[in-house]
Amino acid sequence: MTARRLAAACAAACITAASAADPASLLEPLALPGAGTPWRDALLPAQTLPRTTFEIVQQDGRRALQIVARGAYGNLAHPLPPTTTAPLVLAWRWRVDRFVAASDLARKSGDDAAVKVCVAFDMPDARVPFIERQLLRIARASSDEPLPAATLCYVWDRLLAKGTRIDNAYTRRVRYLVLQGAPLETGVWESERRDLGADFLLAFGDESDQVPPLAAVLVGADADNTQGESKSFIADLTLTR
């Protein structure tokens, strides 16, 4: 495992404001990086790969973030202050129009996702097994990102069944929960609502029996391992207590 790939798998940042769309939300509405929004790029260290592209569009009558990956890698991250603690509910709507044809989350060579919504937790390093803790330390030394010790990614996968839990093929610091999966449907909106505390314990309960504060929420897609292509949309992303 390279420090670069571990940094990519864990990539996240650290600001918050009320959403204009939902005053109760701890997240700003999905937006492109720039002045006036906390949303920012979260990329590989010194990334030379093509970047996943993001665009705010009107899709099926709703404002949405369009995500396209063509042999690319990239995320948008919304940092959160250290006071962002459970209980918290993350909700959103998403759809996939094109899946990465050769993706397979069980293999490093197939570790691509047409769409993912990730939550980075500020879990104490002392909870991380010794060898993984040293790898995380090395990754942090090579990255400009404040890499978290625990990241849970919700994915819509082309192979795995709904409800599947699987570690990232490169690092157990990132773990996947499949919310939508085989059999596949394209062009269909699905709604999600997740109890982040319960999901953290489901994914990382082997290391911690306490839910740590959130560090960031991320959205993205990647097709860099398979050199494939994907297209997806996310809308109405909110984080509430």
SULSULNOR-V644928 format. One record per residue. N is the residue number from 1. SS is DSSP state (alpha for helix, beta for strand, coil for the rest). PSI is psi in whole degrees, 0 to 359 (NA if undefined). OMEGA is omega in degrees with one decimal (999 if undefined). Layout:
BEGIN
n=N ss=SS psi=PSI omega=OMEGA
n=N ss=SS psi=PSI omega=OMEGA
END
This chain:
BEGIN
n=1 ss=coil psi=132 omega=178.3
n=2 ss=coil psi=153 omega=176.1
n=3 ss=alpha psi=326 omega=178.9
n=4 ss=alpha psi=313 omega=-178.2
n=5 ss=alpha psi=323 omega=176.0
n=6 ss=alpha psi=318 omega=178.0
n=7 ss=alpha psi=320 omega=179.3
n=8 ss=alpha psi=316 omega=-176.9
n=9 ss=alpha psi=329 omega=-176.4
n=10 ss=alpha psi=356 omega=-167.1
n=11 ss=coil psi=128 omega=176.1
n=12 ss=coil psi=173 omega=179.9
n=13 ss=coil psi=197 omega=170.7
n=14 ss=coil psi=NA omega=999
n=15 ss=coil psi=144 omega=176.2
n=16 ss=coil psi=158 omega=177.4
n=17 ss=coil psi=160 omega=179.8
n=18 ss=coil psi=144 omega=179.9
n=19 ss=coil psi=134 omega=176.7
n=20 ss=coil psi=331 omega=-179.1
n=21 ss=coil psi=327 omega=-179.6
n=22 ss=coil psi=102 omega=-176.2
n=23 ss=coil psi=338 omega=-179.5
n=24 ss=coil psi=346 omega=-174.8
n=25 ss=coil psi=142 omega=174.9
n=26 ss=coil psi=359 omega=179.0
n=27 ss=coil psi=142 omega=166.4
n=28 ss=coil psi=154 omega=174.5
n=29 ss=coil psi=148 omega=177.9
n=30 ss=coil psi=133 omega=-176.0
n=31 ss=coil psi=162 omega=174.8
n=32 ss=coil psi=151 omega=179.3
n=33 ss=coil psi=143 omega=179.4
n=34 ss=coil psi=183 omega=-177.7
n=35 ss=coil psi=138 omega=173.9
n=36 ss=coil psi=1 omega=178.0
n=37 ss=coil psi=143 omega=176.3
n=38 ss=coil psi=350 omega=178.9
n=39 ss=beta psi=134 omega=-176.2
n=40 ss=beta psi=161 omega=176.6
n=41 ss=beta psi=141 omega=171.4
n=42 ss=beta psi=107 omega=-169.8
n=43 ss=coil psi=179 omega=171.2
n=44 ss=coil psi=151 omega=172.5
n=45 ss=coil psi=128 omega=-180.0
n=46 ss=coil psi=45 omega=-173.5
n=47 ss=coil psi=130 omega=173.9
n=48 ss=coil psi=347 omega=175.8
n=49 ss=coil psi=156 omega=170.9
n=50 ss=coil psi=150 omega=179.8
n=51 ss=beta psi=140 omega=168.8
n=52 ss=coil psi=139 omega=-177.2
n=53 ss=beta psi=141 omega=-179.3
n=54 ss=beta psi=141 omega=-179.9
n=55 ss=beta psi=135 omega=174.0
n=56 ss=beta psi=123 omega=-175.4
n=57 ss=beta psi=169 omega=167.4
n=58 ss=beta psi=118 omega=-177.0
n=59 ss=beta psi=119 omega=-179.3
n=60 ss=coil psi=39 omega=175.5
n=61 ss=coil psi=8 omega=179.0
n=62 ss=beta psi=151 omega=174.8
n=63 ss=beta psi=129 omega=-175.6
n=64 ss=beta psi=159 omega=172.3
n=65 ss=beta psi=117 omega=175.6
n=66 ss=beta psi=132 omega=-177.0
n=67 ss=beta psi=121 omega=179.8
n=68 ss=beta psi=127 omega=176.8
n=69 ss=beta psi=122 omega=175.7
n=70 ss=beta psi=94 omega=-175.0
n=71 ss=coil psi=33 omega=-166.6
n=72 ss=coil psi=169 omega=175.3
n=73 ss=beta psi=142 omega=174.6
n=74 ss=beta psi=152 omega=176.4
n=75 ss=beta psi=158 omega=164.0
n=76 ss=beta psi=135 omega=-177.2
n=77 ss=beta psi=139 omega=174.3
n=78 ss=beta psi=101 omega=179.3
n=79 ss=beta psi=154 omega=179.2
n=80 ss=coil psi=150 omega=179.5
n=81 ss=coil psi=161 omega=-176.1
n=82 ss=coil psi=353 omega=177.4
n=83 ss=coil psi=3 omega=-178.4
n=84 ss=coil psi=92 omega=-173.1
n=85 ss=coil psi=159 omega=178.6
n=86 ss=coil psi=154 omega=7.4
n=87 ss=coil psi=139 omega=-179.4
n=88 ss=coil psi=145 omega=178.0
n=89 ss=beta psi=127 omega=175.8
n=90 ss=beta psi=128 omega=-179.0
n=91 ss=beta psi=149 omega=178.5
n=92 ss=beta psi=171 omega=170.5
n=93 ss=beta psi=146 omega=179.5
n=94 ss=beta psi=161 omega=174.9
n=95 ss=beta psi=155 omega=177.4
n=96 ss=beta psi=127 omega=175.6
n=97 ss=beta psi=334 omega=178.9
n=98 ss=beta psi=123 omega=177.0
n=99 ss=coil psi=154 omega=174.1
n=100 ss=coil psi=115 omega=-165.9
n=101 ss=coil psi=324 omega=-174.7
n=102 ss=coil psi=17 omega=-177.4
n=103 ss=coil psi=146 omega=178.2
n=104 ss=coil psi=100 omega=-173.6
n=105 ss=coil psi=347 omega=178.9
n=106 ss=coil psi=349 omega=-176.4
n=107 ss=coil psi=144 omega=176.2
n=108 ss=alpha psi=319 omega=-177.7
n=109 ss=alpha psi=346 omega=-179.6
n=110 ss=alpha psi=12 omega=-173.3
n=111 ss=coil psi=71 omega=178.2
n=112 ss=coil psi=152 omega=-179.1
n=113 ss=beta psi=135 omega=179.2
n=114 ss=beta psi=333 omega=176.2
n=115 ss=beta psi=143 omega=177.5
n=116 ss=beta psi=145 omega=172.9
n=117 ss=beta psi=118 omega=-172.3
n=118 ss=beta psi=151 omega=176.0
n=119 ss=beta psi=121 omega=177.9
n=120 ss=beta psi=127 omega=-179.4
n=121 ss=beta psi=140 omega=179.2
n=122 ss=coil psi=64 omega=179.7
n=123 ss=coil psi=136 omega=179.5
n=124 ss=coil psi=138 omega=-179.8
n=125 ss=alpha psi=332 omega=-178.5
n=126 ss=alpha psi=339 omega=178.7
n=127 ss=alpha psi=346 omega=-176.8
n=128 ss=coil psi=133 omega=177.1
n=129 ss=coil psi=150 omega=-168.1
n=130 ss=alpha psi=308 omega=-176.4
n=131 ss=alpha psi=316 omega=179.0
n=132 ss=alpha psi=327 omega=178.0
n=133 ss=alpha psi=322 omega=178.2
n=134 ss=alpha psi=321 omega=177.0
n=135 ss=alpha psi=321 omega=178.1
n=136 ss=alpha psi=320 omega=178.2
n=137 ss=alpha psi=317 omega=179.0
n=138 ss=alpha psi=317 omega=179.7
n=139 ss=alpha psi=318 omega=179.5
n=140 ss=alpha psi=325 omega=-179.1
n=141 ss=alpha psi=336 omega=-177.6
n=142 ss=coil psi=7 omega=-174.5
n=143 ss=coil psi=147 omega=173.6
n=144 ss=coil psi=351 omega=-178.7
n=145 ss=coil psi=143 omega=173.9
n=146 ss=coil psi=82 omega=-169.8
n=147 ss=coil psi=128 omega=-179.4
n=148 ss=coil psi=161 omega=179.4
n=149 ss=coil psi=346 omega=-178.4
n=150 ss=beta psi=121 omega=177.1
n=151 ss=beta psi=128 omega=177.0
n=152 ss=beta psi=125 omega=179.4
n=153 ss=beta psi=124 omega=171.5
n=154 ss=beta psi=130 omega=-175.7
n=155 ss=beta psi=157 omega=169.8
n=156 ss=beta psi=107 omega=-169.1
n=157 ss=beta psi=150 omega=-176.5
n=158 ss=beta psi=341 omega=-175.8
n=159 ss=beta psi=318 omega=-171.2
n=160 ss=beta psi=148 omega=-179.4
n=161 ss=beta psi=154 omega=175.3
n=162 ss=coil psi=134 omega=-179.7
n=163 ss=coil psi=351 omega=179.8
n=164 ss=coil psi=137 omega=171.8
n=165 ss=beta psi=135 omega=-177.2
n=166 ss=beta psi=142 omega=175.8
n=167 ss=beta psi=150 omega=169.4
n=168 ss=coil psi=141 omega=-174.9
n=169 ss=coil psi=341 omega=-178.4
n=170 ss=coil psi=330 omega=-175.3
n=171 ss=coil psi=140 omega=176.2
n=172 ss=coil psi=0 omega=174.3
n=173 ss=coil psi=345 omega=175.5
n=174 ss=beta psi=130 omega=179.5
n=175 ss=beta psi=142 omega=-175.2
n=176 ss=beta psi=145 omega=168.4
n=177 ss=beta psi=119 omega=-178.1
n=178 ss=beta psi=116 omega=178.9
n=179 ss=beta psi=329 omega=174.6
n=180 ss=beta psi=139 omega=-176.4
n=181 ss=beta psi=203 omega=-178.0
n=182 ss=beta psi=141 omega=-1.5
n=183 ss=coil psi=149 omega=-170.8
n=184 ss=coil psi=146 omega=167.5
n=185 ss=coil psi=134 omega=177.6
n=186 ss=coil psi=152 omega=177.1
n=187 ss=coil psi=19 omega=-178.3
n=188 ss=coil psi=128 omega=177.0
n=189 ss=coil psi=137 omega=173.7
n=190 ss=beta psi=145 omega=179.3
n=191 ss=beta psi=141 omega=179.5
n=192 ss=beta psi=148 omega=175.8
n=193 ss=beta psi=115 omega=-170.3
n=194 ss=beta psi=135 omega=171.4
n=195 ss=beta psi=107 omega=-172.0
n=196 ss=alpha psi=326 omega=177.8
n=197 ss=alpha psi=313 omega=179.4
n=198 ss=alpha psi=320 omega=-178.4
n=199 ss=alpha psi=325 omega=175.6
n=200 ss=alpha psi=312 omega=-178.8
n=201 ss=alpha psi=327 omega=176.4
n=202 ss=alpha psi=319 omega=-175.2
n=203 ss=alpha psi=321 omega=-172.9
n=204 ss=alpha psi=15 omega=-178.6
n=205 ss=coil psi=343 omega=176.6
n=206 ss=coil psi=345 omega=-178.1
n=207 ss=coil psi=334 omega=-177.2
n=208 ss=coil psi=136 omega=175.9
n=209 ss=coil psi=8 omega=176.4
n=210 ss=coil psi=142 omega=-179.4
n=211 ss=coil psi=118 omega=-179.3
n=212 ss=coil psi=169 omega=175.2
n=213 ss=coil psi=157 omega=174.0
n=214 ss=beta psi=146 omega=174.4
n=215 ss=beta psi=325 omega=-177.4
n=216 ss=beta psi=158 omega=167.7
n=217 ss=beta psi=136 omega=-178.3
n=218 ss=beta psi=150 omega=171.1
n=219 ss=beta psi=149 omega=179.8
n=220 ss=beta psi=190 omega=176.8
n=221 ss=beta psi=155 omega=177.4
n=222 ss=beta psi=146 omega=178.7
n=223 ss=coil psi=27 omega=-174.2
n=224 ss=coil psi=330 omega=-179.1
n=225 ss=coil psi=324 omega=-177.5
n=226 ss=coil psi=350 omega=-174.4
n=227 ss=coil psi=35 omega=178.9
n=228 ss=coil psi=202 omega=-176.3
n=229 ss=beta psi=141 omega=177.9
n=230 ss=beta psi=160 omega=175.6
n=231 ss=beta psi=130 omega=-177.4
n=232 ss=beta psi=173 omega=-179.9
n=233 ss=beta psi=146 omega=172.7
n=234 ss=beta psi=139 omega=178.8
n=235 ss=beta psi=160 omega=170.4
n=236 ss=beta psi=44 omega=179.1
n=237 ss=beta psi=121 omega=179.5
n=238 ss=beta psi=152 omega=175.2
n=239 ss=beta psi=116 omega=-175.3
n=240 ss=beta psi=160 omega=178.1
n=241 ss=coil psi=NA omega=999
END
